[in-house]
């Protein structure tokens, strides 16, 4: 049984070598994420080159995702960790101001004092440190510490429920987009997206660079949740980024928000990734906790297109075991019926309705597969969004970039195939390829769709063949 749920692994110091990349690909990785919050351009170029070289040697397809740092608010450098006790006064100031309190730290956002109000609670360092704002001056905020802790350099600041006036993309993000375009990466993730206009702005920037990468919008704060539908509609895919999101919303609301995002992506018809803390304990332990297993299983049951690892595969001690565990859990859960969120999908246009008919036909036939010939990936996207019950989806594309973009799609196995002039020749070549690689057996029913084959075969036609 082929795994339907795709696996995204973040590369880092623990997995940056060609041999480590090879091991992860063999274990089942479909997409490699490069986190630009930590990656240099030289490192990124070297690693992307290694990914493509190793994938070619193995004869497998793999996609690349550049994750922009985005306009995050962070503290500045401190000479020593600030030891904080409840009731202490802690100051956040602009870098050009001298400290006015013994406990003082700079921030990278000069207008922070304009966006907050006295009484607001700020969360620092993944929510481990809570402070309440007491006084606001030009370029300076004085806070009361609410929790004991120690604060190091460059700690992330969360402002739950507060809309900040940060730019959509920073100067660093713009340089990283230049790199993404030069490397022809397959996906670009936008961090801290707050509304649909932010997604449109990123798409304009990609088009200006002739970059065809698909946009992944990361849902990380309450503003994004508030504008969820518009963000999903403008995006190619959405990431449930549970790290910051789990700080921004009340903890008991996080599972509800995750399910809401998955439902809305299913209704609108967009790919969705569940990310962060999937197997966090495996950074240092060789086996996951039972709660982590259940968490991954729940994401697969809800029929997410992909699950993603961060620290587990970038700095962890057991990256390959992490992938193997994701693979085992996904394969087992995919034998269950699933949440069925796609039953509420809103269909529009002839293509979507044609694909729906093909999916219904495939669901009614034992051991059926969907075979799709697609120029831009549209038919394959429609097929995966409708979540066939049992059928695998095999997509054949004459464009390698389109082919790699489909590696995020649940249940889709994409192939690069140069198209011959006659539709029957292409269909026969595709069926031969599937049989040779053990994807289908002789006599299996194949439901065939196309938006690229010509003559007597067009997008309104559904062809039923046997392998």
Buried (B, 14 or more C-beta within 10 A) or exposed (E): EEBBBBBBBBBBEBBBBBEBBBBBBEBBBBBBBBBBBBBEBEBBBEBBEBBBEBBEEEEEBBBBBBBBBBBBBBBBEBEEEBEBEEEBBBBBBBEEBEEEBEBBBBBBBEEBBEBBEEEBBBBBBEBBBBBEBEEBEEBBBBBBBBBEBEBEBEBBBBBBEBEBEBEBBBEBBEEBBBBBBBBBBBBBBBBBBBBBBBBBBBBEBBEEBEBBBBBBBBBBBBBBBBBBEBBBEBBBBBBBBBBBBBBBBEEEBBEEBBBBBBBBBBBBBBBBBBBBBBBBBBBEBEEBEEEBBEBBBBBBBBBBBBBBBBBBBBBBEBBBBBBEBBBBBBBEBBEEEBBEBBEEBEBEEEBBEBBBEBBEBBBEBEBBBBBBBBBEBBBBBBBBBBBBEBBBBBBBBBBEBBBBBBBBBBBBBBBBBEBEEEBEEBBEBBBEBBBEEEBBEEEBBBBBBBBBBEEEBEBEBBBEEEB
